[in-house]
Amino acid sequence: MERGGAEELRVVVVRDGEAPLAWALLSRKEVWNIGTPDGVVQVRAWGSLEPRATVRLMRVLTDFDLMAKTQARSLRDGRRDAPARE
């Protein structure tokens, strides 16, 4: 897979104690625009077992240093059994 200047894929896991509650597969690409950081976090896939874990995961994904944008294919609930929301 071509990375286009992005780092290797990483996994982020949100836990409650030892139990994993949410995860994301992502890569970051460092970009600078006239001396200002303009990096991008590309979320390839994610999943969550409960709403509070989803909130925590999204906070992590949108709070990387030097990253201006977080992109994901879908921000609908990542749980496979969850109904799609409009």
Secondary structure, 3 states (H helix, E strand, C coil): CCCCCCCCCEEEEEEECCEEEEEEEEEEECCEECCEECEEEEEEEEEECCHHHHHHHHHHHCCCCCEEEEEECCCCCCCCCCCCCC
